Amino acid sequence: MEWLVDMKPEVWAALATIAIAAFTFTLWLSARKQAILTREAIQLARYEFLSAHRPELRVKHIWFVDGKRPADTIKNVRFSVALNIVNVGRTDAFVDIIKYAVLYVRPGEHLPHPPAYDYPAGWLQFMEHAKIAPGMSMTTTLAEGRTLNPTEFHDMQSEECRLYYVGMIGYRDGAGNLRQTGFCRFFGGPINASVTPTSYGPFKTDPNPEYEYQD
């Protein structure tokens, strides 16, 4: 062990520096691992919170509109409806898309299977990740080119048929999980030009579970 006594101070200083560097590196690795575990625990807690306190979208109303105002006629007019969506959940919802179809259903006819907005492809409206906070609602307009022909208008006027708006709202929670809400609403008259515009909505709910559902 005499060689240790004979070692120069410069060598001892170098060895001490190496030891300190190794200890510092070990501390850095430990702190880094702890930080990763902490982030993972926070992320897991966040996912669990969002799962227990998730957003839930419901379609509250659908009614005919002319621009942004309630429609006062639907005769010879291209269909345009306002869709009111409310978040009855506990966290923010971010709406991506609305897929929908417009159906004219006569007595004895049934809604198609699979849902009409999936096959053949229905209308698709992108919502650009629109945010709906808990307890808040959002209204958007669905417009497409269909009009009632004279026979259809007459049948609607006499309540002999129903005009359906069916569709699906695709949205995400704060963790990015995709969720869906389906809606199945119909308007079946009566149509009377002497009544107020509010008679053109809201549409009524058809509880068909293939169309009207919440995920």
C-alpha positions in Angstrom: 0.0 0.0 0.0 3.1 2.2 0.1 2.4 3.3 -3.5 -0.7 5.1 -2.3 1.5 7.2 0.0 3.8 8.0 -2.9 1.0 9.2 -5.2 1.2 12.8 -6.1 -1.5 15.3 -5.0 -2.4 15.9 -8.7 -3.4 12.2 -9.0 -5.5 12.3 -5.9 -7.3 15.4 -7.3 -8.0 13.7 -10.6 -9.3 10.6 -8.9 -11.6 12.7 -6.7 -12.9 14.6 -9.7 -13.7 11.3 -11.4 -15.5 10.0 -8.3 -17.5 13.2 -8.0 -18.5 13.1 -11.7 -19.6 9.4 -11.4 -21.7 10.3 -8.4 -23.2 13.3 -10.1 -24.0 11.2 -13.2 -25.7 8.5 -10.9 -27.8 11.3 -9.3 -28.8 12.6 -12.7 -29.9 9.1 -13.8 -31.9 8.7 -10.6 -33.5 12.1 -10.9 -34.3 11.5 -14.6 -35.9 8.1 -13.9 -37.9 9.7 -11.0 -39.1 12.5 -13.3 -40.3 9.9 -15.9 -42.1 7.9 -13.3 -43.7 11.1 -12.0 -44.9 12.1 -15.5 -46.3 8.7 -16.1 -48.2 8.8 -12.7 -49.6 12.2 -13.6 -50.6 11.1 -17.0 -52.3 8.0 -15.6 -54.1 10.0 -13.0 -55.3 12.4 -15.8 -56.6 9.5 -17.9 -58.4 8.1 -14.9 -59.9 11.5 -14.1 -61.1 12.0 -17.7 -62.5 8.5 -17.7 -64.5 9.1 -14.5 -65.4 12.7 -15.4 -65.9 12.4 -19.2 -67.8 14.7 -21.6 -71.2 13.6 -22.8 -72.8 15.2 -25.8 -76.6 15.1 -26.4 -78.6 16.6 -29.2 -81.1 18.9 -27.6 -83.1 20.4 -30.5 -83.3 20.4 -34.3 -85.5 22.9 -36.1 -85.8 24.4 -39.6 -84.0 27.7 -40.2 -83.7 30.3 -42.9 -80.2 31.6 -42.4 -79.9 32.1 -38.6 -83.7 32.6 -38.1 -86.5 30.1 -37.6 -88.0 29.2 -41.0 -91.5 30.5 -41.9 -91.9 28.0 -44.7 -90.3 24.8 -46.1 -92.2 24.8 -49.4 -89.9 25.0 -52.4 -87.0 25.7 -50.0 -83.7 23.8 -49.8 -83.5 22.2 -46.4 -81.5 23.9 -43.7 -81.7 23.0 -40.0 -80.1 24.2 -36.8 -78.6 21.5 -34.6 -78.3 22.3 -30.9 -75.8 20.1 -29.0 -75.3 20.3 -25.2 -72.4 18.8 -23.1 -74.0 17.2 -20.1 -70.7 15.7 -18.9 -68.1 17.0 -16.5 -65.2 17.9 -18.8 -64.6 19.6 -22.2 -65.7 18.0 -25.4 -64.0 18.7 -28.8 -66.3 18.1 -31.8 -64.5 16.8 -34.9 -67.3 15.8 -37.3 -71.0 15.5 -37.9 -72.2 12.8 -40.3 -75.9 12.9 -41.2 -78.5 11.9 -43.7 -82.0 13.3 -44.6 -84.7 10.7 -45.1 -88.4 10.9 -46.2 -90.2 8.0 -44.6 -93.7 7.0 -45.7 -96.2 4.9 -43.7 -95.1 1.3 -43.5 -91.5 2.1 -44.3 -88.6 1.8 -41.9 -85.3 3.4 -41.3 -82.6 1.6 -43.2 -80.0 -0.8 -41.7 -77.1 0.0 -41.4 -77.6 3.6 -40.6 -78.3 5.8 -43.6 -75.4 8.2 -43.0 -72.9 5.3 -43.2 -74.1 3.4 -46.3 -74.5 4.9 -48.8 -72.3 7.7 -47.5 -74.2 10.6 -46.0 -73.3 14.3 -45.6 -70.1 15.1 -43.7 -69.5 18.3 -41.8 -66.1 19.0 -40.3 -66.2 20.9 -37.0 -62.5 21.8 -36.5 -62.3 20.4 -33.0 -64.9 22.8 -31.7 -64.9 23.0 -27.9 -68.1 22.6 -25.8 -67.5 23.2 -22.1 -69.5 21.3 -19.4 -73.0 22.6 -19.1 -72.7 24.6 -22.4 -74.2 24.1 -25.8 -73.3 24.8 -29.4 -75.6 25.4 -32.4 -74.5 24.6 -35.9 -76.4 24.6 -39.2 -76.8 21.5 -41.4 -77.6 22.5 -45.0 -78.0 20.4 -48.1 -79.7 20.6 -51.4 -82.9 18.6 -51.0 -86.4 20.2 -51.4 -89.9 18.7 -50.9 -91.7 17.9 -54.1 -95.5 18.8 -54.2 -96.5 15.3 -53.2 -94.1 15.1 -50.3 -95.2 18.6 -49.1 -98.8 17.5 -49.2 -98.1 14.3 -47.3 -96.1 16.3 -44.7 -98.9 18.8 -44.5 -101.4 16.0 -43.7 -99.0 14.2 -41.3 -98.9 11.1 -43.6 -95.1 10.9 -43.6 -92.1 11.9 -41.7 -88.9 13.8 -42.6 -85.9 12.4 -40.7 -82.6 13.9 -39.8 -80.3 11.1 -38.6 -76.6 11.3 -37.9 -73.6 10.8 -35.7 -71.5 13.4 -33.8 -67.8 12.4 -33.5 -66.0 14.1 -30.6 -63.0 13.7 -28.3 -62.3 14.1 -24.6 -59.3 15.9 -23.2 -57.2 12.7 -23.5 -58.0 12.4 -27.2 -60.3 9.4 -26.9 -62.9 9.3 -29.7 -66.5 9.2 -28.7 -69.9 9.2 -30.5 -73.4 10.4 -30.1 -76.1 9.4 -32.5 -79.3 11.3 -33.2 -82.6 10.3 -34.9 -85.1 13.1 -35.1 -88.2 13.6 -37.3 -90.6 16.3 -38.4 -94.1 15.1 -39.2 -96.2 18.2 -39.6 -98.7 19.6 -39.6 -97.6 22.4 -42.0 -99.9 25.4 -41.8 -98.8 28.8 -43.3 -101.0 30.6 -40.8 -99.1 29.4 -37.7 -95.9 30.9 -36.3 -92.5 29.8 -37.6 -91.8 27.9 -34.4 -94.1 25.2 -35.7 -91.2 24.1 -37.9 -89.4 22.6 -35.0 -88.1 21.3 -32.8 -88.1 17.9 -34.4 -89.3 14.9 -32.3 -87.1 12.0 -31.1 -87.4 8.6 -32.5 -85.8 6.2 -29.9 -84.5 3.7 -32.5 -81.4 2.4 -30.7 -79.4 2.0 -34.0 -79.7 5.7 -34.6 -80.5 7.5 -31.3 -77.7 6.6 -28.8 -74.9 7.9 -26.6 -71.6 6.1 -26.3 
